[in-house]
Amino acid sequence: MNIIKLKLKTQNIHTLTSFVNIITWYLNESLCNVSVTHLPKLKNKIILFSSPHVNKKSKEQFQLITHKCLITISNGYYPGSSKNDVQITRSIIKTVHKLIIKIPSSISLKTIITTLK
């Protein structure tokens, strides 16, 4: 059984949720097992002084939040027939590549393909 893992990162949560919904719907239609795991957010806090001399206590605070999500796709078949597994995995990869083309530019993607024996 082959497993494809997509790790998505973005700073816009609405873009991430809409894209994850599209991927899960499309892959569920093609009879794949899809699981979505939301990973912990990464928060970067930046503090800037408003005025360096007179008002040292006045500061401006900014925060960048990076939302992460892990999508695991498996074909759901056991490795008894390797020819079927290879064909199914190729079709899954083709559908994932079709969806990757439609990815918004604000989302970064990392793909990992593993084989379980």
C-alpha atoms as one frame of an Amber mdcrd trajectory, in Angstrom:
protein
   0.000   0.000   0.000   1.433   3.366  -0.980   0.894   6.477   1.080   1.201
  10.021  -0.206   1.570  12.807   2.343   0.974  16.434   1.456   2.151  19.038
   3.933   0.576  22.429   3.344   1.667  25.720   4.935   0.087  29.128   4.606
  -0.601  32.297   6.563  -4.207  32.517   5.390  -6.457  29.988   7.138  -9.374
  30.516   4.726  -7.261  29.596   1.705  -6.000  26.491   3.476  -9.436  25.233
   4.530 -10.982  25.803   1.107  -8.109  24.031  -0.654  -8.202  21.113   1.816
 -11.957  20.767   1.252 -11.451  20.667  -2.520  -8.699  18.029  -2.255 -10.656
  15.793   0.123 -13.833  15.998  -1.960 -12.004  15.274  -5.212 -10.017  12.343
  -3.813 -13.029  10.851  -2.014 -14.806  10.837  -5.374 -11.934   8.802  -6.821
 -12.281   6.232  -3.972  -9.099   7.045  -2.056  -8.698   7.061   1.704  -7.976
  10.634   2.742  -7.223  11.827   6.249  -6.635  15.451   7.198  -4.566  16.392
  10.239  -4.212  19.996  11.310  -0.738  20.582  12.694   0.139  23.140  15.391
   0.318  26.772  14.377   3.639  28.560  14.273   3.473  32.057  15.785   6.153
  34.670  15.203   5.814  37.773  17.347   7.571  40.991  16.410   7.785  43.984
  18.755   8.902  47.376  17.456   9.545  50.560  19.412   7.280  53.419  18.390
   9.740  56.094  19.358  13.300  55.298  20.376  14.031  58.177  22.747  11.150
  59.783  24.591   8.504  57.074  24.863  10.466  53.921  25.431   7.472  52.090
  26.817   5.348  52.569  23.715   5.696  49.543  21.489   3.873  48.134  18.499
   3.267  44.400  18.393   2.791  42.295  15.274   2.154  38.603  14.927   2.610
  36.248  11.956   0.729  32.965  12.247   1.600  30.071   9.931  -1.132  27.436
   9.666  -0.086  23.895   8.748  -2.024  20.869   7.572  -1.050  17.286   6.711
  -3.127  15.361   4.166  -2.512  11.603   4.019  -3.722   9.789   0.896  -3.721
   6.010   0.617  -5.260   3.706  -1.939  -6.856   1.491   0.705  -5.779  -1.770
  -0.928  -3.443  -4.311   0.583  -0.229  -5.325  -1.197  -1.499  -8.747  -2.306
  -1.610  -7.706  -5.959   1.316  -5.417  -6.705   0.206  -4.622 -10.279  -3.072
  -3.162  -9.032  -1.269  -1.175  -6.357   1.100   0.383  -8.872  -1.738   1.356
 -11.223  -3.839   2.789  -8.399  -0.899   4.731  -6.981  -0.132   6.185 -10.422
  -3.735   7.320 -10.779  -3.638   8.890  -7.302  -0.419  10.732  -8.152  -1.929
  11.994 -11.416  -5.008  13.357  -9.631  -2.844  14.982  -6.964  -0.696  16.635
  -9.648  -3.838  17.976 -11.329  -4.860  19.526  -8.018  -1.383  20.883  -7.285
  -1.544  22.956 -10.461  -4.584  24.735  -8.981  -2.797  25.544  -5.709  -2.915
  29.225  -4.720   0.457  30.967  -4.618   0.142  31.672  -0.889   0.314  27.946
   0.005   3.627  26.112   0.139   3.559  22.366  -0.476   5.806  19.448   0.420
   5.050  15.954  -0.919   6.262  12.670   0.596   5.525   9.290  -1.023   6.120
   6.164   1.063   5.548   2.481   0.365   4.380   0.046   3.037   5.171  -3.608
   2.572
